[in-house]
Amino acid sequence: MNFSELPQNLPVPLDDGESSHLLGKSLPNVVLHSTSSRQVNISNIDGKVVFYCYPMTRQPGVKLPDGWDSIPGARGCTPQSCSFRDHYQELQALGTQVYGISTQESSAQIEAVERLHLPFELLSDANFKLTTSLQLPNFEVENKRLIKRLTLIAQEGKIVKVFYPVFPPDKNAQDVVDWLKQEKA
């Protein structure tokens, strides 16, 4: 099975309203561990930043939860990350930083950065500090609490755009680029 491609007939996630409170919120004073072995305070990131939040990236040799493909919005973390990788230079040219965020441990994220050749950092919210602070949409599967797929754009510490639900995930980076270009025009 090729996890860098999306299978046909995935269930489309619906807007359940769980992100409607995020637009205009300030980024909280939360520190997350980065795949670059540093601590990143979300509220201290200057300028424009994209945070794409995803449930979890599949690790080679680790089985996905039963029924993963039938959970709306669950499948597609690898294609989403690869899409942000492929649009990274364009996002930088638009003056935008990029971070991926999940509740996975940093060790799983480091493996994904290396395997997928991601030029940006992934941040671990394994302690749910950001998820709880911002009340990010989340779900539970096989006793794992995971963030629902959403993308936040922040400017000078304030959320100025929310993409939710994100579908298809492999088009999310292009949607972000299109929005940033429209805002710049």
Secondary structure as the mmCIF struct_conf table of DSSP 4:
data_model
#
loop_
_struct_conf.conf_type_id
_struct_conf.id
_struct_conf.beg_label_comp_id
_struct_conf.beg_label_asym_id
_struct_conf.beg_label_seq_id
_struct_conf.end_label_comp_id
_struct_conf.end_label_asym_id
_struct_conf.end_label_seq_id
TURN_TY1_P TURN_TY1_P1 PHE A 3 SER A 4
BEND BEND1 GLU A 5 GLU A 5
HELX_LH_PP_P HELX_LH_PP_P1 LEU A 6 PRO A 7
TURN_TY1_P TURN_TY1_P2 GLN A 8 ASN A 9
HELX_LH_PP_P HELX_LH_PP_P2 LEU A 10 PRO A 13
BEND BEND2 GLY A 17 GLY A 17
TURN_TY1_P TURN_TY1_P3 GLU A 18 HIS A 21
TURN_TY1_P TURN_TY1_P4 LEU A 23 GLY A 24
HELX_LH_PP_P HELX_LH_PP_P3 LYS A 25 LYS A 25
STRN STRN1 SER A 26 SER A 26
HELX_LH_PP_P HELX_LH_PP_P4 LEU A 27 PRO A 28
BEND BEND3 ASN A 29 ASN A 29
STRN STRN2 VAL A 31 SER A 34
TURN_TY1_P TURN_TY1_P5 THR A 35 SER A 36
BEND BEND4 SER A 37 SER A 37
STRN STRN3 GLN A 39 ASN A 41
HELX_RH_3T_P HELX_RH_3T_P1 ILE A 42 ASN A 44
BEND BEND5 GLY A 47 GLY A 47
STRN STRN4 LYS A 48 CYS A 53
BEND BEND6 PRO A 55 PRO A 55
HELX_LH_PP_P HELX_LH_PP_P5 THR A 57 GLN A 59
TURN_TY1_P TURN_TY1_P6 PRO A 60 GLY A 61
HELX_LH_PP_P HELX_LH_PP_P6 LYS A 63 PRO A 65
TURN_TY1_P TURN_TY1_P7 ASP A 66 GLY A 67
HELX_RH_3T_P HELX_RH_3T_P2 TRP A 68 SER A 70
BEND BEND7 ILE A 71 ILE A 71
TURN_TY1_P TURN_TY1_P8 PRO A 72 ALA A 74
BEND BEND8 ARG A 75 ARG A 75
HELX_RH_AL_P HELX_RH_AL_P1 CYS A 77 ASP A 86
TURN_TY1_P TURN_TY1_P9 HIS A 87 HIS A 87
HELX_RH_AL_P HELX_RH_AL_P2 TYR A 88 ALA A 93
TURN_TY1_P TURN_TY1_P10 LEU A 94 GLY A 95
STRN STRN5 THR A 96 SER A 102
BEND BEND9 THR A 103 GLN A 104
HELX_RH_AL_P HELX_RH_AL_P3 SER A 106 LEU A 116
TURN_TY1_P TURN_TY1_P11 HIS A 117 HIS A 117
BEND BEND10 PRO A 119 PHE A 120
STRN STRN6 GLU A 121 SER A 124
TURN_TY1_P TURN_TY1_P12 ALA A 126 ASN A 127
HELX_RH_AL_P HELX_RH_AL_P4 LYS A 129 SER A 133
TURN_TY1_P TURN_TY1_P13 LEU A 134 GLN A 135
STRN STRN7 ASN A 138 VAL A 141
TURN_TY1_P TURN_TY1_P14 GLU A 142 ASN A 143
STRN STRN8 LYS A 144 ILE A 147
HELX_LH_PP_P HELX_LH_PP_P7 LYS A 148 ARG A 149
STRN STRN9 LEU A 150 GLN A 155
TURN_TY1_P TURN_TY1_P15 GLU A 156 GLY A 157
STRN STRN10 LYS A 158 PHE A 163
BEND BEND11 PRO A 165 PRO A 165
BEND BEND12 PRO A 168 PRO A 168
HELX_RH_3T_P HELX_RH_3T_P3 PRO A 169 LYS A 171
HELX_RH_AL_P HELX_RH_AL_P5 ASN A 172 LYS A 184
#
